[in-house]
Amino acid sequence: MVNAAMSDTLPHVVLPPWAVVTDKRRAHIARVVALLRSWATAMAIPVDEAQAWTDAGAWHDAVRDADEGTLRADTGDSDRPVGMLHGPAAALRLAADGERRQDVLDAIRWHTVGQCEWSRVGRALYMADFLEPGRAFMQADRAFLARSVPGAFDAAFRQVVRMRIEWAIREGKGLALETVALWEQVR
């Protein structure tokens, strides 16, 4: 798994030319990719799926630091909170660039809220985005879950969904309909 000692060996992540990310965001993306790669290796998943995990991790926040006007223009969405638009915007841009792996596009599109129809690519990205070791909260709990993913993928996923919902409620955030549907599916 990725830890502080590995921070000097994080992978170089190639972003699309239209990406809008700060150095801090680029470091987050690299930690997500490193975690996904470590899980893929530990789980001995097929090469094509491992590449999908890596690509989804590399591209999930490609426009996270774009301004609100750009994200709303890219998505045509004037209703959702701006923090939920970078996934759909990135997925739309990637599709326009020729990305055809629907599981990768769906993983990126829904990585902030979850999605019931996800393949393992989406579920892995959802977990890695939350569990990557650079986040300061609940470090011991999240590190434990990150270590458990290869041996208990579905159980770890269910726990991550629960933790993300609990956080949203505790912080007074609303729950997206997709998040509620995902919880109903995995609980």
TIRO-224267 format. One record per residue: residue number from 1; x, y, z of N, C-alpha, C in turn. Coordinates in nm, 3 decimals. Each point is the difference from the previous one (the first is absolute). Example, Ala and Ser with C-alpha at 12.3 -4.5 7.8 and 13.67 -1.06 7.14 Angstrom:
2
1; 1.319; -0.569; 0.780; -0.089; 0.119; 0.000; 0.090; 0.120; 0.000
2; -0.035; 0.105; -0.072; 0.082; 0.119; 0.006; -0.077; 0.109; 0.073
END
This chain:
187
1; 0.083; -0.118; 0.000; -0.083; 0.118; 0.000; 0.088; 0.125; 0.000
2; -0.060; 0.110; -0.035; 0.072; 0.126; -0.001; 0.009; 0.053; 0.142
3; 0.116; 0.046; 0.038; 0.017; 0.061; 0.131; 0.096; 0.116; -0.012
4; 0.029; 0.065; 0.112; 0.085; 0.119; -0.001; 0.138; -0.031; -0.057
5; 0.054; -0.117; 0.029; 0.132; -0.036; -0.050; 0.002; -0.013; -0.152
6; -0.115; -0.030; -0.058; -0.007; -0.016; -0.145; -0.025; 0.130; -0.072
7; -0.021; 0.110; 0.072; -0.039; 0.125; -0.064; 0.103; 0.048; -0.102
8; 0.128; -0.038; 0.019; 0.103; 0.040; -0.096; -0.005; -0.085; -0.126
9; -0.074; -0.109; 0.003; -0.004; -0.090; -0.115; -0.137; -0.001; -0.067
10; -0.077; 0.104; 0.019; -0.131; 0.006; -0.063; 0.016; 0.004; -0.151
11; -0.094; -0.060; -0.071; 0.012; -0.004; -0.145; -0.017; 0.137; -0.064
12; 0.069; 0.019; -0.111; -0.024; 0.119; -0.081; -0.132; -0.024; -0.073
13; -0.090; 0.093; 0.009; -0.132; -0.015; -0.061; -0.010; 0.091; -0.121
14; -0.036; -0.058; -0.112; -0.018; 0.078; -0.122; -0.146; 0.041; -0.009
15; -0.022; 0.130; -0.003; -0.135; 0.054; -0.007; -0.029; 0.047; -0.142
16; -0.128; 0.007; -0.037; -0.036; 0.053; -0.131; 0.046; 0.146; -0.013
17; 0.021; 0.048; -0.122; 0.046; 0.138; -0.018; -0.098; 0.105; 0.052
18; -0.126; -0.034; 0.015; -0.100; 0.094; 0.048; -0.018; -0.002; 0.151
19; 0.081; -0.080; 0.069; -0.013; -0.012; 0.146; 0.027; 0.134; 0.068
20; -0.073; 0.022; 0.109; 0.018; 0.119; 0.084; 0.018; -0.050; 0.142
21; 0.126; -0.013; 0.043; 0.030; -0.051; 0.134; 0.115; 0.079; 0.062
22; -0.009; 0.017; 0.129; 0.109; 0.061; 0.076; 0.103; -0.109; 0.031
23; 0.114; 0.040; 0.052; 0.101; -0.098; 0.042; -0.055; -0.089; 0.111
24; -0.077; 0.058; 0.091; -0.061; -0.078; 0.108; -0.094; -0.106; -0.057
25; -0.080; 0.038; -0.098; -0.093; -0.095; -0.063; 0.077; -0.109; -0.074
26; 0.105; 0.038; -0.069; 0.083; -0.098; -0.073; 0.056; -0.104; 0.098
27; 0.043; 0.044; 0.118; 0.051; -0.093; 0.101; -0.110; -0.094; 0.048
28; -0.121; 0.053; 0.020; -0.114; -0.085; 0.039; -0.024; -0.105; -0.109
29; -0.003; 0.042; -0.124; -0.023; -0.093; -0.111; 0.107; -0.109; 0.000
30; 0.125; 0.037; 0.019; 0.109; -0.099; 0.002; -0.018; -0.100; 0.113
31; -0.045; 0.047; 0.117; -0.023; -0.093; 0.111; -0.116; -0.094; -0.030
32; -0.104; 0.050; -0.064; -0.113; -0.085; -0.040; 0.048; -0.107; -0.097
33; 0.077; 0.040; -0.100; 0.051; -0.095; -0.100; 0.090; -0.105; 0.068
34; 0.087; 0.043; 0.090; 0.089; -0.094; 0.068; -0.081; -0.102; 0.081
35; -0.104; 0.046; 0.067; -0.083; -0.091; 0.079; -0.073; -0.099; -0.091
36; -0.057; 0.050; -0.109; -0.068; -0.088; -0.095; 0.096; -0.105; -0.058
37; 0.119; 0.043; -0.036; 0.099; -0.095; -0.053; 0.038; -0.105; 0.103
38; 0.015; 0.042; 0.125; 0.037; -0.098; 0.104; -0.111; -0.103; 0.018
39; -0.125; 0.045; 0.000; -0.112; -0.094; 0.012; -0.006; -0.093; -0.120
40; 0.014; 0.055; -0.120; -0.007; -0.082; -0.122; 0.106; -0.108; 0.003
41; 0.120; 0.035; 0.044; 0.108; -0.098; 0.009; -0.032; -0.106; 0.104
42; -0.041; 0.043; 0.118; -0.031; -0.094; 0.108; -0.115; -0.093; -0.036
43; -0.094; 0.048; -0.079; -0.116; -0.079; -0.039; 0.022; -0.078; -0.129
44; 0.114; 0.023; -0.064; 0.034; -0.067; -0.126; -0.114; 0.012; -0.103
45; -0.052; 0.122; -0.014; -0.109; 0.020; -0.096; 0.056; 0.000; -0.142
46; -0.083; -0.026; -0.099; 0.047; -0.001; -0.139; 0.061; 0.135; -0.041
47; 0.095; -0.006; -0.091; 0.075; 0.118; -0.043; -0.093; 0.110; -0.051
48; -0.099; -0.034; -0.080; -0.091; 0.102; -0.053; -0.077; 0.071; 0.111
49; -0.045; -0.075; 0.098; -0.072; 0.061; 0.111; 0.094; 0.086; 0.084
50; 0.122; -0.048; 0.023; 0.097; 0.079; 0.076; 0.028; 0.132; -0.071
51; 0.008; -0.002; -0.132; 0.021; 0.124; -0.075; -0.120; 0.092; 0.013
52; -0.120; -0.056; 0.000; -0.121; 0.081; 0.020; 0.002; 0.066; 0.137
53; 0.041; -0.073; 0.103; 0.010; 0.057; 0.135; 0.097; 0.116; -0.001
54; 0.118; -0.020; -0.060; 0.103; 0.104; -0.004; -0.049; 0.123; -0.075
55; -0.062; -0.022; -0.116; -0.048; 0.112; -0.080; -0.110; 0.077; 0.073
56; -0.093; -0.072; 0.061; -0.107; 0.068; 0.076; 0.061; 0.083; 0.112
57; 0.097; -0.056; 0.070; 0.066; 0.073; 0.108; 0.073; 0.123; -0.051
58; 0.067; -0.013; -0.113; 0.077; 0.111; -0.056; -0.089; 0.113; -0.047
59; -0.118; -0.032; -0.049; -0.085; 0.101; -0.063; -0.116; 0.050; 0.086
60; -0.026; -0.062; 0.115; -0.122; 0.031; 0.075; -0.009; 0.146; 0.043
61; 0.111; 0.062; 0.030; -0.001; 0.141; 0.045; 0.065; 0.092; -0.102
62; -0.001; -0.038; -0.126; 0.072; 0.076; -0.103; -0.046; 0.145; -0.013
63; -0.125; 0.028; 0.034; -0.048; 0.139; -0.005; -0.054; 0.045; 0.135
64; 0.047; -0.062; 0.107; -0.048; 0.033; 0.135; 0.026; 0.145; 0.037
65; 0.107; 0.058; -0.053; 0.034; 0.138; 0.034; -0.043; 0.101; -0.106
66; -0.087; -0.043; -0.091; -0.055; 0.094; -0.099; -0.103; 0.089; 0.069
67; -0.025; 0.116; -0.057; -0.096; 0.092; 0.061; -0.144; -0.047; -0.024
68; -0.090; 0.050; 0.081; -0.140; -0.041; -0.005; -0.062; 0.021; -0.138
69; 0.027; 0.114; -0.061; -0.057; 0.028; -0.132; 0.039; -0.105; -0.103
70; 0.125; -0.041; 0.003; 0.048; -0.102; -0.094; -0.069; -0.133; 0.026
71; -0.009; -0.039; 0.127; -0.064; -0.128; 0.033; -0.147; 0.000; -0.036
72; -0.069; 0.110; 0.024; -0.142; 0.006; -0.036; -0.017; 0.000; -0.152
73; 0.088; 0.070; -0.070; -0.008; 0.000; -0.147; 0.030; -0.139; -0.056
74; 0.100; -0.068; 0.056; 0.035; -0.135; -0.047; -0.114; -0.099; 0.020
75; -0.068; 0.011; 0.113; -0.102; -0.099; 0.035; -0.142; 0.041; -0.038
76; -0.022; 0.130; -0.016; -0.136; 0.048; -0.022; -0.085; -0.008; 0.124
77; 0.061; -0.023; 0.116; -0.071; -0.017; 0.126; 0.002; 0.130; 0.080
78; -0.116; 0.055; 0.023; -0.009; 0.123; 0.077; -0.056; -0.023; 0.141
79; -0.026; -0.127; 0.034; -0.065; -0.030; 0.127; 0.089; -0.063; 0.106
80; 0.080; -0.096; -0.037; 0.082; -0.072; 0.099; 0.104; 0.093; 0.060
81; 0.042; -0.028; 0.123; 0.109; 0.077; 0.059; 0.126; -0.011; -0.087
82; 0.076; 0.106; -0.008; 0.118; 0.004; -0.088; 0.098; -0.112; 0.033
83; 0.011; -0.041; 0.124; 0.092; -0.106; 0.038; -0.034; -0.136; -0.058
84; -0.119; -0.013; -0.057; -0.042; -0.126; -0.060; 0.013; 0.001; -0.152
85; 0.054; 0.107; -0.058; 0.001; 0.013; -0.145; 0.130; -0.044; -0.067
86; 0.109; -0.008; 0.075; 0.128; -0.031; -0.065; 0.005; -0.141; -0.057
87; -0.067; -0.096; 0.063; -0.004; -0.136; -0.053; -0.074; -0.007; -0.133
88; -0.124; 0.051; -0.004; -0.070; 0.001; -0.128; 0.072; 0.080; -0.108
89; 0.061; 0.112; 0.037; 0.072; 0.082; -0.099; 0.118; -0.077; -0.057
90; 0.076; -0.066; 0.087; 0.116; -0.077; -0.047; -0.045; -0.116; -0.089
91; -0.107; -0.070; 0.039; -0.050; -0.112; -0.079; -0.045; 0.046; -0.139
92; -0.068; 0.113; -0.005; -0.044; 0.052; -0.129; 0.118; 0.038; -0.089
93; 0.102; 0.063; 0.059; 0.119; 0.037; -0.077; 0.074; -0.124; -0.050
94; 0.012; -0.099; 0.087; 0.069; -0.123; -0.040; -0.075; -0.071; -0.113
95; -0.132; -0.006; 0.009; -0.079; -0.062; -0.106; 0.017; 0.077; -0.131
96; 0.002; 0.132; 0.007; 0.022; 0.081; -0.120; 0.138; -0.024; -0.060
97; 0.097; -0.035; 0.085; 0.136; -0.031; -0.045; 0.013; -0.143; -0.052
98; -0.107; -0.079; 0.011; 0.003; -0.135; -0.054; 0.002; -0.113; 0.100
99; -0.004; 0.030; 0.129; -0.004; -0.108; 0.100; -0.132; -0.076; -0.015
100; 0.009; -0.133; -0.015; -0.119; -0.080; -0.024; -0.030; -0.102; 0.109
101; 0.087; -0.013; 0.096; -0.025; -0.096; 0.108; -0.104; 0.060; 0.094
102; -0.121; -0.052; -0.012; -0.111; 0.056; 0.077; 0.022; -0.014; 0.150
103; 0.064; -0.109; 0.043; 0.024; -0.016; 0.143; 0.094; 0.108; 0.054
104; 0.098; 0.042; -0.080; 0.090; 0.108; 0.040; -0.075; 0.132; 0.004
105; -0.078; 0.027; -0.103; -0.078; 0.125; -0.005; -0.100; 0.007; 0.116
106; -0.068; -0.110; 0.029; -0.096; -0.002; 0.110; 0.070; 0.016; 0.135
107; 0.115; -0.062; 0.017; 0.076; 0.015; 0.124; 0.033; 0.147; 0.024
108; 0.049; 0.066; -0.102; 0.038; 0.141; 0.011; -0.122; 0.088; 0.020
109; -0.102; -0.023; -0.080; -0.122; 0.083; 0.008; -0.061; 0.000; 0.140
110; -0.003; -0.115; 0.065; -0.074; -0.014; 0.125; 0.089; -0.014; 0.123
111; 0.130; 0.024; -0.010; 0.089; -0.031; 0.112; -0.027; 0.082; 0.127
112; -0.069; 0.112; -0.010; -0.029; 0.078; 0.120; -0.125; -0.047; 0.072
113; -0.094; -0.064; -0.070; -0.127; -0.037; 0.062; -0.029; -0.149; -0.001
114; 0.065; -0.074; -0.086; -0.028; -0.143; -0.010; -0.104; -0.030; -0.107
115; -0.006; -0.129; -0.037; -0.090; -0.040; -0.107; -0.029; -0.150; 0.012
116; -0.123; -0.037; -0.006; -0.041; -0.140; 0.019; 0.051; -0.095; -0.109
117; 0.010; 0.046; -0.121; 0.036; -0.087; -0.111; 0.150; -0.011; -0.023
118; 0.080; 0.054; 0.089; 0.144; -0.005; -0.016; 0.055; -0.141; -0.015
119; 0.102; -0.011; -0.080; 0.083; -0.120; 0.000; 0.101; 0.016; 0.114
120; 0.092; -0.091; 0.009; 0.101; 0.008; 0.104; 0.090; 0.123; -0.018
121; 0.011; 0.052; -0.121; 0.080; 0.120; -0.026; -0.054; 0.118; 0.082
122; -0.129; 0.024; -0.007; -0.061; 0.110; 0.074; 0.012; -0.018; 0.150
123; -0.022; -0.121; 0.044; 0.007; -0.027; 0.144; 0.143; 0.020; 0.051
124; 0.098; -0.045; -0.077; 0.140; 0.017; 0.041; 0.036; 0.148; 0.005
125; -0.041; 0.077; -0.100; 0.030; 0.143; 0.000; -0.066; 0.071; 0.118
126; -0.125; -0.032; 0.026; -0.074; 0.061; 0.111; 0.074; -0.023; 0.132
127; 0.050; -0.123; 0.018; 0.073; -0.030; 0.122; 0.136; 0.070; 0.003
128; 0.074; -0.009; -0.108; 0.134; 0.058; -0.002; -0.004; 0.152; 0.020
129; -0.098; 0.066; -0.057; -0.013; 0.145; 0.015; -0.021; 0.037; 0.147
130; -0.072; -0.083; 0.071; -0.029; 0.024; 0.142; 0.113; -0.049; 0.091
131; 0.062; -0.111; -0.035; 0.097; -0.064; 0.089; 0.144; 0.041; -0.023
132; 0.029; 0.076; -0.104; 0.140; 0.036; -0.026; 0.061; 0.066; 0.122
133; 0.126; -0.031; 0.030; 0.059; 0.037; 0.129; 0.032; 0.148; 0.020
134; -0.017; 0.082; -0.098; 0.029; 0.142; 0.016; -0.109; 0.078; 0.071
135; -0.114; -0.060; 0.018; -0.109; 0.068; 0.070; 0.024; -0.008; 0.150
136; -0.030; 0.109; 0.070; 0.038; 0.012; 0.142; -0.099; -0.062; 0.097
137; -0.122; -0.030; -0.039; -0.101; -0.046; 0.095; -0.001; -0.152; 0.013
138; -0.035; -0.048; 0.116; -0.019; -0.143; 0.027; 0.111; -0.086; -0.061
139; 0.122; 0.040; 0.018; 0.111; -0.066; -0.068; 0.012; -0.149; 0.034
140; -0.009; -0.036; 0.125; 0.015; -0.140; 0.038; -0.113; -0.086; -0.058
141; -0.124; 0.048; 0.009; -0.114; -0.075; -0.055; 0.012; -0.016; -0.151
142; 0.036; 0.109; -0.067; 0.010; -0.005; -0.145; 0.117; -0.088; -0.045
143; 0.112; 0.004; 0.073; 0.114; -0.085; -0.034; -0.037; -0.148; 0.017
144; -0.073; -0.031; 0.107; -0.045; -0.138; 0.022; -0.087; -0.045; -0.117
145; -0.095; 0.083; -0.040; -0.087; -0.036; -0.112; 0.080; -0.016; -0.129
146; 0.093; 0.089; -0.025; 0.082; -0.008; -0.122; 0.075; -0.133; -0.004
147; 0.052; -0.043; 0.113; 0.072; -0.128; 0.005; -0.095; -0.118; -0.021
148; -0.126; 0.017; 0.036; -0.095; -0.112; -0.010; -0.060; -0.017; -0.139
149; 0.012; 0.098; -0.087; -0.065; -0.006; -0.131; 0.036; -0.126; -0.080
150; 0.127; -0.036; -0.015; 0.029; -0.117; -0.084; -0.065; -0.130; 0.048
151; -0.011; -0.019; 0.131; -0.057; -0.124; 0.053; -0.149; 0.005; 0.027
152; -0.056; 0.119; 0.005; -0.143; 0.015; 0.034; -0.057; 0.120; -0.076
153; 0.009; -0.005; -0.131; -0.036; 0.114; -0.085; -0.143; 0.048; 0.027
154; -0.096; -0.089; -0.004; -0.140; 0.041; 0.016; -0.030; 0.052; 0.140
155; 0.055; -0.063; 0.101; -0.021; 0.047; 0.138; 0.063; 0.137; 0.020
156; 0.120; 0.020; -0.055; 0.065; 0.130; 0.011; -0.081; 0.107; -0.073
157; -0.053; -0.036; -0.116; -0.081; 0.095; -0.075; -0.123; 0.042; 0.079
158; -0.069; -0.096; 0.057; -0.119; 0.030; 0.081; 0.037; 0.094; 0.115
159; 0.112; -0.025; 0.065; 0.044; 0.084; 0.112; 0.034; 0.141; -0.047
160; 0.063; 0.013; -0.114; 0.032; 0.134; -0.054; -0.128; 0.076; -0.033
161; -0.096; -0.066; -0.061; -0.127; 0.066; -0.030; -0.063; 0.050; 0.130
162; -0.003; -0.085; 0.102; -0.057; 0.038; 0.129; 0.075; 0.119; 0.060
163; 0.130; -0.004; -0.001; 0.080; 0.108; 0.059; -0.021; 0.132; -0.073
164; -0.010; -0.007; -0.133; -0.021; 0.123; -0.076; -0.138; 0.059; 0.027
165; -0.100; -0.085; 0.015; -0.134; 0.048; 0.032; -0.003; 0.060; 0.141
166; 0.061; -0.068; 0.094; 0.006; 0.053; 0.137; 0.068; 0.136; 0.003
167; 0.109; 0.015; -0.075; 0.070; 0.129; -0.005; -0.092; 0.107; -0.056
168; -0.069; -0.030; -0.110; -0.088; 0.098; -0.064; -0.110; 0.044; 0.097
169; -0.057; -0.093; 0.071; -0.106; 0.033; 0.097; 0.058; 0.084; 0.115
170; 0.113; -0.042; 0.052; 0.065; 0.073; 0.111; 0.034; 0.142; -0.040
171; 0.041; 0.021; -0.124; 0.038; 0.132; -0.048; -0.119; 0.082; -0.050
172; -0.120; -0.057; 0.007; -0.119; 0.071; -0.044; -0.013; 0.010; -0.151
173; 0.065; -0.088; -0.070; -0.007; -0.002; -0.147; -0.122; -0.081; -0.042
174; -0.051; 0.030; -0.115; -0.108; -0.081; -0.054; 0.054; -0.128; -0.060
175; -0.087; -0.097; -0.016; 0.038; -0.126; -0.064; -0.059; -0.003; -0.140
176; 0.084; -0.028; -0.098; -0.048; -0.013; -0.137; -0.087; -0.126; -0.009
177; -0.096; 0.004; -0.089; -0.086; -0.117; -0.019; 0.082; -0.123; -0.037
178; 0.107; 0.018; -0.077; 0.086; -0.111; -0.039; 0.067; -0.063; 0.121
179; 0.037; 0.084; 0.098; 0.065; -0.049; 0.122; -0.098; -0.084; 0.081
180; -0.121; 0.048; 0.014; -0.103; -0.073; 0.075; -0.029; -0.133; -0.068
181; -0.012; 0.000; -0.132; -0.026; -0.124; -0.073; 0.115; -0.099; 0.016
182; 0.123; 0.051; -0.001; 0.116; -0.087; 0.019; -0.003; -0.063; 0.139
183; -0.031; 0.079; 0.102; -0.009; -0.054; 0.135; -0.107; -0.107; 0.009
184; -0.115; 0.024; -0.061; -0.107; -0.099; 0.002; 0.044; -0.131; -0.066
185; 0.088; 0.010; -0.097; 0.049; -0.119; -0.069; 0.101; -0.079; 0.082
186; 0.088; 0.070; 0.072; 0.111; -0.070; 0.066; -0.022; -0.030; 0.149
187; -0.097; 0.062; 0.063; -0.013; -0.019; 0.144; -0.047; -0.137; 0.039
END
